[in-house]
Amino acid sequence: MTASGVDLPSSMITFADIDGDHRDDYLAVNDHGRIWAWRNNCGGGGLSWVVQGEIATGVGAARNQVFLTDLNGDRRDDYLVSSTTGMVAAWSNNGQVRKG
């Protein structure tokens, strides 16, 4: 087993690299685009998943409109919201992730 879960529906769970270490982290995205994270520390000693808490307050977008991908090449996935017309708004991941 890689992750024991956080007692949320699987539809809320996604994985993305929020800290640029080439390991995807465990994320929960709610119906309004808020995101809570558990940083992947596998192979780093100590706990396997480090609680980060809420990392994005959301912008009221539906979960299926929220995407996480690296737009600027810094290896940290950024927060994107796609509208129903295909317009995309993006917020850069500034790297403020707790390391332990």
MOPAC internal coordinates of N, CA, C and O (Angstrom, degrees):
PM7 1SCF
backbone

  N    0.0000 0     0.00 0     0.00 0    0    0    0
  C    1.4419 1     0.00 0     0.00 0    1    0    0
  C    1.5292 1   108.68 1     0.00 0    2    1    0
  O    1.2310 1   120.71 1   -47.89 1    3    2    1
  N    1.3185 1   116.24 1   132.11 1    3    2    1
  C    1.4588 1   121.89 1   179.43 1    5    3    2
  C    1.5209 1   111.81 1   -89.55 1    6    5    3
  O    1.2310 1   120.27 1   136.99 1    7    6    5
  N    1.3360 1   117.10 1   -43.01 1    7    6    5
  C    1.4663 1   121.62 1   179.07 1    9    7    6
  C    1.5206 1   108.62 1  -139.84 1   10    9    7
  O    1.2310 1   120.54 1   -47.51 1   11   10    9
  N    1.3163 1   116.58 1   132.49 1   11   10    9
  C    1.4621 1   120.29 1  -177.12 1   13   11   10
  C    1.5269 1   112.56 1   -79.93 1   14   13   11
  O    1.2310 1   120.09 1   170.11 1   15   14   13
  N    1.3245 1   117.43 1    -9.89 1   15   14   13
  C    1.4594 1   120.76 1   177.85 1   17   15   14
  C    1.5140 1   112.54 1    95.08 1   18   17   15
  O    1.2310 1   121.30 1   -13.26 1   19   18   17
  N    1.3271 1   115.13 1   166.74 1   19   18   17
  C    1.4666 1   121.08 1  -177.23 1   21   19   18
  C    1.5269 1   110.96 1  -128.15 1   22   21   19
  O    1.2310 1   120.71 1  -153.98 1   23   22   21
  N    1.3265 1   116.24 1    26.02 1   23   22   21
  C    1.4656 1   123.29 1   176.70 1   25   23   22
  C    1.5327 1   112.14 1    59.80 1   26   25   23
  O    1.2310 1   121.00 1  -136.56 1   27   26   25
  N    1.3308 1   115.69 1    43.44 1   27   26   25
  C    1.4565 1   122.98 1   175.81 1   29   27   26
  C    1.5225 1   108.78 1  -127.20 1   30   29   27
  O    1.2310 1   119.76 1   -23.66 1   31   30   29
  N    1.3222 1   118.07 1   156.34 1   31   30   29
  C    1.4666 1   119.77 1   177.42 1   33   31   30
  C    1.5299 1   111.31 1   -62.31 1   34   33   31
  O    1.2310 1   120.66 1   -34.23 1   35   34   33
  N    1.3105 1   116.33 1   145.77 1   35   34   33
  C    1.4670 1   120.48 1  -179.29 1   37   35   34
  C    1.5227 1   112.12 1   -60.29 1   38   37   35
  O    1.2310 1   119.69 1   156.08 1   39   38   37
  N    1.3242 1   118.20 1   -23.92 1   39   38   37
  C    1.4669 1   120.88 1   178.86 1   41   39   38
  C    1.5249 1   112.10 1   -66.15 1   42   41   39
  O    1.2310 1   119.95 1   161.75 1   43   42   41
  N    1.3321 1   117.70 1   -18.25 1   43   42   41
  C    1.4624 1   121.34 1   179.32 1   45   43   42
  C    1.5270 1   112.72 1   -90.46 1   46   45   43
  O    1.2310 1   119.87 1   168.83 1   47   46   45
  N    1.3172 1   117.85 1   -11.17 1   47   46   45
  C    1.4668 1   121.46 1  -172.66 1   49   47   46
  C    1.5235 1   110.99 1   -95.19 1   50   49   47
  O    1.2310 1   121.52 1   -43.59 1   51   50   49
  N    1.3295 1   114.70 1   136.41 1   51   50   49
  C    1.4630 1   121.44 1   173.82 1   53   51   50
  C    1.5233 1   108.07 1  -146.61 1   54   53   51
  O    1.2310 1   120.54 1    -9.52 1   55   54   53
  N    1.2974 1   116.57 1   170.48 1   55   54   53
  C    1.4548 1   121.85 1   179.85 1   57   55   54
  C    1.5168 1   109.09 1  -128.64 1   58   57   55
  O    1.2310 1   120.48 1   -42.50 1   59   58   57
  N    1.3323 1   116.68 1   137.50 1   59   58   57
  C    1.4642 1   122.75 1   177.83 1   61   59   58
  C    1.5235 1   107.66 1  -158.17 1   62   61   59
  O    1.2310 1   120.24 1   -26.23 1   63   62   61
  N    1.3108 1   117.14 1   153.77 1   63   62   61
  C    1.4658 1   121.86 1   178.84 1   65   63   62
  C    1.5237 1   108.48 1   -88.48 1   66   65   63
  O    1.2310 1   120.08 1   -79.35 1   67   66   65
  N    1.3327 1   117.46 1   100.65 1   67   66   65
  C    1.4629 1   120.84 1  -177.37 1   69   67   66
  C    1.5174 1   113.48 1   -90.24 1   70   69   67
  O    1.2310 1   120.10 1   166.96 1   71   70   69
  N    1.3360 1   117.41 1   -13.04 1   71   70   69
  C    1.4626 1   119.13 1  -176.68 1   73   71   70
  C    1.5248 1   114.04 1  -118.78 1   74   73   71
  O    1.2310 1   119.66 1  -175.05 1   75   74   73
  N    1.3144 1   118.25 1     4.95 1   75   74   73
  C    1.4662 1   121.38 1   174.15 1   77   75   74
  C    1.5121 1   115.64 1    73.04 1   78   77   75
  O    1.2310 1   119.87 1  -157.70 1   79   78   77
  N    1.3320 1   117.86 1    22.30 1   79   78   77
  C    1.4656 1   119.98 1  -178.56 1   81   79   78
  C    1.5324 1   113.10 1   -97.83 1   82   81   79
  O    1.2310 1   120.19 1  -168.23 1   83   82   81
  N    1.3112 1   117.24 1    11.77 1   83   82   81
  C    1.4700 1   124.47 1   179.91 1   85   83   82
  C    1.5249 1   113.62 1    69.86 1   86   85   83
  O    1.2310 1   120.11 1  -165.05 1   87   86   85
  N    1.3469 1   117.40 1    14.95 1   87   86   85
  C    1.4641 1   121.62 1   175.14 1   89   87   86
  C    1.5206 1   107.73 1  -122.83 1   90   89   87
  O    1.2310 1   120.65 1   -52.51 1   91   90   89
  N    1.3198 1   116.37 1   127.49 1   91   90   89
  C    1.4595 1   119.32 1   178.80 1   93   91   90
  C    1.5231 1   110.66 1   -68.15 1   94   93   91
  O    1.2310 1   121.34 1   -38.06 1   95   94   93
  N    1.3104 1   115.05 1   141.94 1   95   94   93
  C    1.4476 1   123.12 1   179.50 1   97   95   94
  C    1.5256 1   109.58 1  -102.38 1   98   97   95
  O    1.2310 1   120.53 1   -19.64 1   99   98   97
  N    1.3205 1   116.59 1   160.36 1   99   98   97
  C    1.4626 1   124.51 1  -174.83 1  101   99   98
  C    1.5230 1   107.67 1   -91.73 1  102  101   99
  O    1.2310 1   119.98 1   -57.85 1  103  102  101
  N    1.3304 1   117.65 1   122.15 1  103  102  101
  C    1.4624 1   121.57 1  -175.69 1  105  103  102
  C    1.5197 1   111.23 1  -127.70 1  106  105  103
  O    1.2310 1   121.28 1   -33.36 1  107  106  105
  N    1.3249 1   115.16 1   146.64 1  107  106  105
  C    1.4634 1   122.32 1   172.90 1  109  107  106
  C    1.5243 1   107.18 1  -118.27 1  110  109  107
  O    1.2310 1   120.58 1   -54.54 1  111  110  109
  N    1.3325 1   116.50 1   125.46 1  111  110  109
  C    1.4692 1   122.51 1  -179.18 1  113  111  110
  C    1.5241 1   108.00 1  -116.34 1  114  113  111
  O    1.2310 1   120.14 1   -56.54 1  115  114  113
  N    1.3466 1   117.34 1   123.46 1  115  114  113
  C    1.4645 1   118.80 1  -178.32 1  117  115  114
  C    1.5291 1   111.21 1   -88.10 1  118  117  115
  O    1.2310 1   120.71 1     3.62 1  119  118  117
  N    1.3284 1   116.24 1  -176.38 1  119  118  117
  C    1.4665 1   122.02 1  -175.51 1  121  119  118
  C    1.5217 1   114.24 1   -68.18 1  122  121  119
  O    1.2310 1   119.89 1   170.76 1  123  122  121
  N    1.3307 1   117.82 1    -9.24 1  123  122  121
  C    1.4645 1   121.71 1  -179.51 1  125  123  122
  C    1.5308 1   111.89 1  -115.12 1  126  125  123
  O    1.2310 1   120.65 1  -169.22 1  127  126  125
  N    1.3322 1   116.37 1    10.78 1  127  126  125
  C    1.4583 1   120.99 1   176.40 1  129  127  126
  C    1.5161 1   115.30 1    86.70 1  130  129  127
  O    1.2310 1   119.65 1  -174.02 1  131  130  129
  N    1.3335 1   118.27 1     5.98 1  131  130  129
  C    1.4682 1   120.59 1   175.10 1  133  131  130
  C    1.5215 1   108.50 1   -71.95 1  134  133  131
  O    1.2310 1   120.96 1   -35.81 1  135  134  133
  N    1.3386 1   115.76 1   144.19 1  135  134  133
  C    1.4697 1   119.77 1  -176.98 1  137  135  134
  C    1.5223 1   110.56 1  -129.11 1  138  137  135
  O    1.2310 1   121.21 1   -46.93 1  139  138  137
  N    1.3358 1   115.28 1   133.07 1  139  138  137
  C    1.4596 1   123.66 1   171.03 1  141  139  138
  C    1.5247 1   106.90 1  -113.84 1  142  141  139
  O    1.2310 1   120.61 1   -34.60 1  143  142  141
  N    1.3393 1   116.43 1   145.40 1  143  142  141
  C    1.4655 1   119.63 1  -173.46 1  145  143  142
  C    1.5226 1   112.69 1  -131.17 1  146  145  143
  O    1.2310 1   122.06 1   -28.83 1  147  146  145
  N    1.3186 1   113.66 1   151.17 1  147  146  145
  C    1.4549 1   124.42 1   169.96 1  149  147  146
  C    1.5271 1   105.32 1  -127.37 1  150  149  147
  O    1.2310 1   120.73 1   -66.89 1  151  150  149
  N    1.3446 1   116.21 1   113.11 1  151  150  149
  C    1.4645 1   120.99 1  -176.20 1  153  151  150
  C    1.5335 1   110.48 1   -73.66 1  154  153  151
  O    1.2310 1   121.02 1   -44.72 1  155  154  153
  N    1.3179 1   115.65 1   135.28 1  155  154  153
  C    1.4605 1   123.02 1  -179.95 1  157  155  154
  C    1.5234 1   108.76 1   -74.75 1  158  157  155
  O    1.2310 1   120.81 1   -66.68 1  159  158  157
  N    1.3274 1   116.05 1   113.32 1  159  158  157
  C    1.4590 1   121.65 1   179.21 1  161  159  158
  C    1.5283 1   110.68 1  -114.63 1  162  161  159
  O    1.2310 1   120.50 1  -163.51 1  163  162  161
  N    1.3335 1   116.66 1    16.49 1  163  162  161
  C    1.4638 1   120.55 1  -179.80 1  165  163  162
  C    1.5246 1   109.11 1   -58.60 1  166  165  163
  O    1.2310 1   120.78 1   -50.21 1  167  166  165
  N    1.3049 1   116.12 1   129.79 1  167  166  165
  C    1.4599 1   120.72 1  -178.70 1  169  167  166
  C    1.5137 1   112.66 1    85.67 1  170  169  167
  O    1.2310 1   119.67 1   174.38 1  171  170  169
  N    1.3344 1   118.24 1    -5.62 1  171  170  169
  C    1.4562 1   121.52 1  -178.05 1  173  171  170
  C    1.5185 1   113.52 1  -100.58 1  174  173  171
  O    1.2310 1   120.17 1  -174.99 1  175  174  173
  N    1.3133 1   117.29 1     5.01 1  175  174  173
  C    1.4573 1   120.87 1  -177.12 1  177  175  174
  C    1.5158 1   110.34 1    80.65 1  178  177  175
  O    1.2310 1   120.34 1   -20.22 1  179  178  177
  N    1.2895 1   116.95 1   159.78 1  179  178  177
  C    1.4627 1   120.77 1   179.04 1  181  179  178
  C    1.5090 1   111.99 1    72.38 1  182  181  179
  O    1.2310 1   120.72 1    30.63 1  183  182  181
  N    1.3217 1   116.23 1  -149.37 1  183  182  181
  C    1.4545 1   121.71 1  -179.37 1  185  183  182
  C    1.5203 1   111.08 1   -64.93 1  186  185  183
  O    1.2310 1   120.52 1   -31.93 1  187  186  185
  N    1.3248 1   116.61 1   148.07 1  187  186  185
  C    1.4596 1   120.14 1   177.65 1  189  187  186
  C    1.5210 1   112.18 1   -76.61 1  190  189  187
  O    1.2310 1   119.61 1   143.48 1  191  190  189
  N    1.3251 1   118.35 1   -36.52 1  191  190  189
  C    1.4664 1   123.17 1  -179.24 1  193  191  190
  C    1.5223 1   107.91 1  -125.75 1  194  193  191
  O    1.2310 1   120.49 1   -61.86 1  195  194  193
  N    1.3325 1   116.67 1   118.14 1  195  194  193
  C    1.4597 1   122.20 1  -176.73 1  197  195  194
  C    1.5263 1   109.09 1   -99.15 1  198  197  195
  O    1.2310 1   120.47 1   -59.12 1  199  198  197
  N    1.3272 1   116.70 1   120.88 1  199  198  197
  C    1.4620 1   122.22 1  -178.32 1  201  199  198
  C    1.5239 1   109.88 1   -61.79 1  202  201  199
  O    1.2310 1   120.96 1   -52.20 1  203  202  201
  N    1.3236 1   115.76 1   127.80 1  203  202  201
  C    1.4634 1   121.88 1   176.20 1  205  203  202
  C    1.5145 1   112.05 1  -108.18 1  206  205  203
  O    1.2310 1   120.55 1   162.32 1  207  206  205
  N    1.3325 1   116.56 1   -17.68 1  207  206  205
  C    1.4593 1   120.48 1  -176.64 1  209  207  206
  C    1.5215 1   110.64 1    77.02 1  210  209  207
  O    1.2310 1   121.04 1    22.72 1  211  210  209
  N    1.3206 1   115.61 1  -157.28 1  211  210  209
  C    1.4603 1   120.38 1  -179.32 1  213  211  210
  C    1.5263 1   109.46 1   -74.13 1  214  213  211
  O    1.2310 1   120.54 1   -53.84 1  215  214  213
  N    1.3429 1   116.57 1   126.16 1  215  214  213
  C    1.4650 1   120.08 1   179.70 1  217  215  214
  C    1.5197 1   112.43 1  -111.72 1  218  217  215
  O    1.2310 1   120.00 1   167.91 1  219  218  217
  N    1.3374 1   117.61 1   -12.09 1  219  218  217
  C    1.4675 1   121.38 1   176.45 1  221  219  218
  C    1.5203 1   107.86 1  -146.87 1  222  221  219
  O    1.2310 1   120.63 1   -52.11 1  223  222  221
  N    1.3234 1   116.41 1   127.89 1  223  222  221
  C    1.4642 1   120.40 1  -177.67 1  225  223  222
  C    1.5143 1   112.35 1   -79.28 1  226  225  223
  O    1.2310 1   120.31 1   169.50 1  227  226  225
  N    1.3280 1   117.01 1   -10.50 1  227  226  225
  C    1.4514 1   121.37 1   179.26 1  229  227  226
  C    1.5180 1   111.38 1    82.45 1  230  229  227
  O    1.2310 1   121.41 1   -16.22 1  231  230  229
  N    1.3173 1   114.90 1   163.78 1  231  230  229
  C    1.4639 1   121.16 1  -179.21 1  233  231  230
  C    1.5215 1   110.70 1  -127.79 1  234  233  231
  O    1.2310 1   120.93 1  -160.46 1  235  234  233
  N    1.3259 1   115.84 1    19.54 1  235  234  233
  C    1.4549 1   120.56 1   179.23 1  237  235  234
  C    1.5139 1   113.79 1    84.24 1  238  237  235
  O    1.2310 1   120.19 1  -174.22 1  239  238  237
  N    1.3228 1   117.24 1     5.78 1  239  238  237
  C    1.4675 1   121.26 1   179.73 1  241  239  238
  C    1.5238 1   109.91 1   -78.88 1  242  241  239
  O    1.2310 1   120.68 1   -33.08 1  243  242  241
  N    1.3108 1   116.31 1   146.92 1  243  242  241
  C    1.4630 1   121.21 1   175.73 1  245  243  242
  C    1.5283 1   109.60 1   -65.11 1  246  245  243
  O    1.2310 1   121.27 1   -28.95 1  247  246  245
  N    1.3149 1   115.17 1   151.05 1  247  246  245
  C    1.4704 1   120.82 1  -178.53 1  249  247  246
  C    1.5331 1   111.94 1   -53.53 1  250  249  247
  O    1.2310 1   120.01 1   141.39 1  251  250  249
  N    1.3291 1   117.59 1   -38.61 1  251  250  249
  C    1.4686 1   119.39 1  -177.69 1  253  251  250
  C    1.5267 1   112.76 1   -76.23 1  254  253  251
  O    1.2310 1   119.94 1   179.18 1  255  254  253
  N    1.3366 1   117.72 1    -0.82 1  255  254  253
  C    1.4576 1   121.47 1   175.35 1  257  255  254
  C    1.5253 1   111.82 1  -101.47 1  258  257  255
  O    1.2310 1   120.16 1   173.26 1  259  258  257
  N    1.3285 1   117.30 1    -6.74 1  259  258  257
  C    1.4618 1   122.45 1  -177.38 1  261  259  258
  C    1.5255 1   109.72 1   -95.41 1  262  261  259
  O    1.2310 1   121.13 1   -49.35 1  263  262  261
  N    1.3359 1   115.45 1   130.65 1  263  262  261
  C    1.4623 1   121.94 1   178.94 1  265  263  262
  C    1.5195 1   109.13 1  -130.36 1  266  265  263
  O    1.2310 1   120.53 1   -30.65 1  267  266  265
  N    1.3157 1   116.60 1   149.35 1  267  266  265
  C    1.4512 1   122.14 1   177.50 1  269  267  266
  C    1.5209 1   108.10 1  -124.30 1  270  269  267
  O    1.2310 1   121.02 1   -61.06 1  271  270  269
  N    1.3207 1   115.66 1   118.94 1  271  270  269
  C    1.4531 1   120.99 1   179.67 1  273  271  270
  C    1.5255 1   108.80 1  -158.12 1  274  273  271
  O    1.2310 1   120.34 1   -23.94 1  275  274  273
  N    1.3129 1   116.96 1   156.06 1  275  274  273
  C    1.4651 1   121.74 1  -178.70 1  277  275  274
  C    1.5290 1   109.62 1   -84.24 1  278  277  275
  O    1.2310 1   120.33 1   -70.75 1  279  278  277
  N    1.3125 1   116.97 1   109.25 1  279  278  277
  C    1.4665 1   121.32 1  -179.50 1  281  279  278
  C    1.5193 1   113.78 1   -89.26 1  282  281  279
  O    1.2310 1   119.90 1   149.54 1  283  282  281
  N    1.3282 1   117.80 1   -30.46 1  283  282  281
  C    1.4571 1   119.99 1  -171.38 1  285  283  282
  C    1.5256 1   114.80 1  -109.49 1  286  285  283
  O    1.2310 1   119.66 1  -171.98 1  287  286  285
  N    1.3057 1   118.25 1     8.02 1  287  286  285
  C    1.4610 1   121.90 1   174.44 1  289  287  286
  C    1.5129 1   115.59 1    77.41 1  290  289  287
  O    1.2310 1   119.60 1  -163.81 1  291  290  289
  N    1.3467 1   118.37 1    16.19 1  291  290  289
  C    1.4634 1   119.95 1   179.75 1  293  291  290
  C    1.5264 1   112.48 1   -91.67 1  294  293  291
  O    1.2310 1   120.15 1  -174.02 1  295  294  293
  N    1.3215 1   117.31 1     5.98 1  295  294  293
  C    1.4643 1   126.71 1   178.19 1  297  295  294
  C    1.5210 1   113.31 1    75.81 1  298  297  295
  O    1.2310 1   119.46 1   178.96 1  299  298  297
  N    1.3400 1   118.64 1    -1.04 1  299  298  297
  C    1.4655 1   121.72 1   176.25 1  301  299  298
  C    1.5264 1   108.42 1  -102.71 1  302  301  299
  O    1.2310 1   120.72 1   -52.58 1  303  302  301
  N    1.3398 1   116.23 1   127.42 1  303  302  301
  C    1.4579 1   119.60 1   179.97 1  305  303  302
  C    1.5190 1   110.50 1   -67.64 1  306  305  303
  O    1.2310 1   121.19 1   -43.37 1  307  306  305
  N    1.3279 1   115.34 1   136.63 1  307  306  305
  C    1.4544 1   123.92 1  -179.46 1  309  307  306
  C    1.5259 1   109.68 1   -98.96 1  310  309  307
  O    1.2310 1   120.10 1   -11.81 1  311  310  309
  N    1.3316 1   117.41 1   168.19 1  311  310  309
  C    1.4672 1   125.04 1  -175.56 1  313  311  310
  C    1.5262 1   108.18 1  -100.69 1  314  313  311
  O    1.2310 1   120.54 1   -59.54 1  315  314  313
  N    1.3247 1   116.57 1   120.46 1  315  314  313
  C    1.4594 1   121.94 1   179.60 1  317  315  314
  C    1.5136 1   109.95 1  -123.94 1  318  317  315
  O    1.2310 1   121.19 1   -32.93 1  319  318  317
  N    1.3329 1   115.32 1   147.07 1  319  318  317
  C    1.4603 1   121.58 1   174.65 1  321  319  318
  C    1.5196 1   107.36 1  -128.98 1  322  321  319
  O    1.2310 1   121.06 1   -53.71 1  323  322  321
  N    1.3194 1   115.58 1   126.29 1  323  322  321
  C    1.4590 1   122.21 1   178.48 1  325  323  322
  C    1.5215 1   108.68 1  -103.00 1  326  325  323
  O    1.2310 1   120.89 1   -49.78 1  327  326  325
  N    1.3372 1   115.90 1   130.22 1  327  326  325
  C    1.4667 1   119.54 1   178.57 1  329  327  326
  C    1.5244 1   109.42 1   -81.29 1  330  329  327
  O    1.2310 1   120.66 1    -7.69 1  331  330  329
  N    1.3100 1   116.35 1   172.31 1  331  330  329
  C    1.4644 1   120.73 1   178.74 1  333  331  330
  C    1.5275 1   111.55 1   -67.36 1  334  333  331
  O    1.2310 1   119.77 1   163.32 1  335  334  333
  N    1.3484 1   118.05 1   -16.68 1  335  334  333
  C    1.4682 1   121.48 1   177.78 1  337  335  334
  C    1.5265 1   112.16 1   -95.28 1  338  337  335
  O    1.2310 1   120.44 1   178.90 1  339  338  337
  N    1.3404 1   116.77 1    -1.10 1  339  338  337
  C    1.4559 1   120.48 1   178.82 1  341  339  338
  C    1.5208 1   114.72 1    95.67 1  342  341  339
  O    1.2310 1   119.60 1   175.17 1  343  342  341
  N    1.3253 1   118.37 1    -4.83 1  343  342  341
  C    1.4589 1   120.84 1   175.46 1  345  343  342
  C    1.5316 1   108.37 1   -67.98 1  346  345  343
  O    1.2310 1   120.33 1   -39.46 1  347  346  345
  N    1.3304 1   116.98 1   140.54 1  347  346  345
  C    1.4580 1   121.33 1  -177.65 1  349  347  346
  C    1.5259 1   109.94 1  -121.19 1  350  349  347
  O    1.2310 1   121.00 1   -48.63 1  351  350  349
  N    1.3278 1   115.70 1   131.37 1  351  350  349
  C    1.4629 1   122.34 1   172.47 1  353  351  350
  C    1.5224 1   106.66 1  -109.50 1  354  353  351
  O    1.2310 1   120.21 1   -35.02 1  355  354  353
  N    1.3362 1   117.20 1   144.98 1  355  354  353
  C    1.4607 1   120.42 1  -176.63 1  357  355  354
  C    1.5208 1   111.23 1  -134.18 1  358  357  355
  O    1.2310 1   121.31 1   -33.91 1  359  358  357
  N    1.3318 1   115.09 1   146.09 1  359  358  357
  C    1.4513 1   123.54 1   174.08 1  361  359  358
  C    1.5170 1   106.47 1  -124.92 1  362  361  359
  O    1.2310 1   120.69 1   -53.26 1  363  362  361
  N    1.3223 1   116.29 1   126.74 1  363  362  361
  C    1.4575 1   121.69 1  -177.30 1  365  363  362
  C    1.5243 1   111.13 1   -75.12 1  366  365  363
  O    1.2310 1   120.97 1   -40.26 1  367  366  365
  N    1.3130 1   115.75 1   139.74 1  367  366  365
  C    1.4561 1   122.82 1   174.49 1  369  367  366
  C    1.5267 1   106.47 1   -78.55 1  370  369  367
  O    1.2310 1   120.18 1   -66.19 1  371  370  369
  N    1.3339 1   117.25 1   113.81 1  371  370  369
  C    1.4638 1   120.73 1  -175.86 1  373  371  370
  C    1.5201 1   113.97 1   -86.35 1  374  373  371
  O    1.2310 1   120.03 1  -176.09 1  375  374  373
  N    1.3198 1   117.55 1     3.91 1  375  374  373
  C    1.4557 1   121.00 1   174.40 1  377  375  374
  C    1.5138 1   115.13 1    81.50 1  378  377  375
  O    1.2310 1   119.35 1  -165.25 1  379  378  377
  N    1.3093 1   118.85 1    14.75 1  379  378  377
  C    1.4574 1   122.28 1  -179.67 1  381  379  378
  C    1.5216 1   110.52 1   -82.90 1  382  381  379
  O    1.2310 1   120.52 1  -116.80 1  383  382  381
  N    1.3206 1   116.61 1    63.20 1  383  382  381
  C    1.4590 1   122.31 1  -179.32 1  385  383  382
  C    1.5186 1   108.71 1  -110.58 1  386  385  383
  O    1.2310 1   120.62 1   -47.45 1  387  386  385
  N    1.3445 1   116.43 1   132.55 1  387  386  385
  C    1.4544 1   120.66 1   178.28 1  389  387  386
  C    1.5251 1   109.71 1   -67.71 1  390  389  387
  O    1.2310 1   120.36 1   -40.69 1  391  390  389
  N    1.3075 1   116.91 1   139.31 1  391  390  389
  C    1.4592 1   121.72 1  -177.99 1  393  391  390
  C    1.5076 1   114.04 1   -94.05 1  394  393  391
  O    1.2310 1   118.71 1   176.60 1  395  394  393
  N    1.2919 1   120.07 1    -3.40 1  395  394  393
  C    1.4502 1   118.82 1   178.01 1  397  395  394
  C    1.4803 1   113.89 1  -177.48 1  398  397  395
  O    1.2310 1   120.10 1   180.00 1  399  398  397

